[in-house]
Amino acid sequence: MASPLAVASPYEGAEARAAGVEEEVKRLLARELHDRVAQTLTGMLVDVENFKSEQVDWSDVVRELDLIQGATRQVLSSIRQLLHDLRGEPLLGGSFVDAARVLAAREQEKAAISATVVVGEGWPEHMSEPASLNLYRMLEEALSNVRRHSGASTVQVSLGAYSDTELELVIADDGRGVDTDPSRPVGFGTIGMRERALLLGGRVAIESGRERGTTVRAVFPRESVTAGAPQVASAD
């Protein structure tokens, strides 16, 4: 008598898919919590620790408290935005270029670093909301690293065309440089930037040398950031 064929339960496939979705959600939450909350809190702790070692007067204390208050508002806003994200609501409104300039100005206020944003020819005027958000978080992570680790005096953010079909986001500073030895463990922030680039079908490269600054270059297909972008009707 032939043995009956083994038939996979439909529940097994559903459970596997559910497990895959759960893992993806965990990765998303870890990445978002790091990008939006952990790096800001870390920056606050470093600033407070440095402030404790300084000789200050009351006006300096008030100024530092204002900075801490602003950073606390930023963390709260980030958590609220993450909750909106989980509900599937769009978060980054308006122009990505405008958002990048605001972010650069904010980082410049936090440290004595001159931050500029240069928009080259070929950069799209309109981008999809998911693409804007991923690029914004990559830029946020890179600028945070410049402020906390580089010792740089200037940083330039460049937006432009890498080729006929690709765009690039470049963050270049004049700091002390970082160790880019591929055998060294990769930081979670760098992993997050690379994951976001992959979501856009792109890649991230980090070029650095001792006392020669650091350049973070993200390259991605033009169509990956413009697909689904809002269309603005031209005037007749």
N, C-alpha and C positions, 0 to 999 in steps of 0.2 A: 504494500500500500504506500503510495507516495505521500511524503510528508507535506503538510499544508504550507503554502507560501507565507512567509512573514510579511505582514502588512503593517506599515508604519501608521501609528495613530495620528490623526490630524492635529491632536493636541500637542504632539511632540514638535511639529513644525511651528505651531503658534508659540509654544514656550521658548523655542530657540530665537524666534524673531523678537519676542518680548525681552529676552535676555540681551540681545544685541542693542535694542533701543535703550534699555536701561544703562548699558555700558556707555553708549554715546551720550546720554544725558549726564552721566557722571563726569565724563571728560569735559563736556560743555560747561557744567557748573564749576568744575575745578579751574578751567581756563578763565572763565568770567570772574570768579571770585578773586583770582590772583590779579588779573588785569585791572579790575575796578576797585577792589577793596584792599587786598593785602599789600600791594605796592604803595598805596597812599598811606596806610597805617605804618608801614616800615619807614617811609620818609618822615612821618611825624615823629616817630621814636628817635630817629637819627638827629633830627633838628632839635628836639628837646634835650637830648644828651649833650649835643654840642653847646647848646645855650647854657646848660648848667655849669659848664667850665669857663664861661665868660664873665668878665667884670662888667656889670650892667647897672643902669639906674632904672627908676620906675618907668620912664617913658619906653625903655627897651622892653621891659616886662609887658607893658600894655601892647606894644607892637607884636611881640611874640604870641601873646594870647589871641590877638586878632588873626594871626596866621593859623594858629591851631583851630580857632573857631571856623575859619574858612575851610580848612582841610576836613574838619568834622562834617561840615555841610556837604562837602564833596563826596565823602564816604556815604553819607545818608542818601544823597541824590543817586549815587551809583547803585546802592542796594535797591532803591525804588525802581531804577531803570531795569535792573536785573529781574525784578518781579514783573515788570511790564514785558520784558523779553519772554519770560516763561509763559505769559498769557498770549504771546504771539503778537504783541502790539509794537509798532515801529517806534524807535527811540531817537534816532539821529535825524532831526529835521533840517531842512534848508540845504545849503551848499556845503559839500565836503571841504572845499577850499576855505570857506569862511570858518568852518569848525576847526580846521588845521591851524589857521591863524590865531584863533582864540586860544587853542591849546598851547601854541608856541609862546604867546604872550603870557599865559598863566605860568608856564615853566620859567620864563624869564623873570617873573616877579618873585619866584621862590628862591632863585639863586642868581649870583652875579654872572649870568651867562647871556650873551647876546644871541637871540634866536630869531631867525628870519625864515620866511616861506617864499620860495621862488616858483612861479608857475610858468612852465615852458609851453611852446607851441605843441598842439596835438593833445593836450590834456582835455578830457571831455567836460563839457559844461554841466551835464546831468549824468548822475550815476544811480544805480539801483540802491535801495535802502540797505539790503544785506551787505553789498560790496562796500558801501560807505562806512558801515559799522565795523566791518573787519579791518579796513584800512585805518580807520580811526584808532582802533585798539592797538594795532601794530605800531602806529606812530606814537601813541601814548606810552607804550612800553619802552620804545627806543629813547624817547626824550627823558623818561624817568631814569633810565640807565645812565644817560649822559649827565644828568644832574647829580645822581648819587655816587657814581663811580669814576667818571672820566677826568675830573679836574680841568675840564675845558673852559675856555673863555668865550668861545663862539660855537654855534651849531647852525647849520643850514639845512632846511628841508626843501628838497627839489621835487617837483611834480612835472612829469613830461613824458615824451615818447621815447621808448627804448628801441623800437623798430617800427616798421609799417603796421605790424599787427599787435605789438606789445607796448604796454605802458610801464613806467617805473616810478617807485617812491624811494627816494634816497635821503638818508639822514647822515650827515657828515659833520664830525666835530674835530677840534684841534687839541684834544686831550692827550693823556698819557698813553693811550692805547690799551688793548686787552690781549690776553693770551688766546690765540686762535688754534692752538694745537688740537687736532681732531681726536687725540687720545684722551683728552681731558673731558670730564663729565660736562654735559651741556645743561645750562641753567633752565629752570622751568619757564622763565620769561622768554628765552630764545625758542624753546620748544613751542610755546604758545604762538609766537610770531610765525614760525614755520607752518604750524597747523592752519593758521588763518590764511597764509599764502596758498597752501594746498587747496583750501576750500574755494579759492579763486582760480585754481588751475595753474598757479604760479610757483615761485621759488624765492628763497631768501638767501643772500650771501653776505657774510661779514668779513670785511677786509680791515686789517689793523696791523700796526707795528709799533714798537716801543718808541714813545715820544713822537709818533707820527699820526696820532689821532685814530679814529675809528669811523668806518663807513658801513652803514647797513643799507643794502640794496634789495628791494623787493621788486620782482619783475613778474608780470601777469598779463594774460591775454586781454586786449581791449574789450572784446565782446563779453568777457566775464563780468565786467563792471558796468557795462552799458545796457546789457540785456535786462529788460524789465524796468529801465529807467523811465521816470515820468517824462512825457513829451509835452513840450510847450508849443502851442499853436502860434505860428508866425502871423504878424499883422498883415492884413490885406493892403 
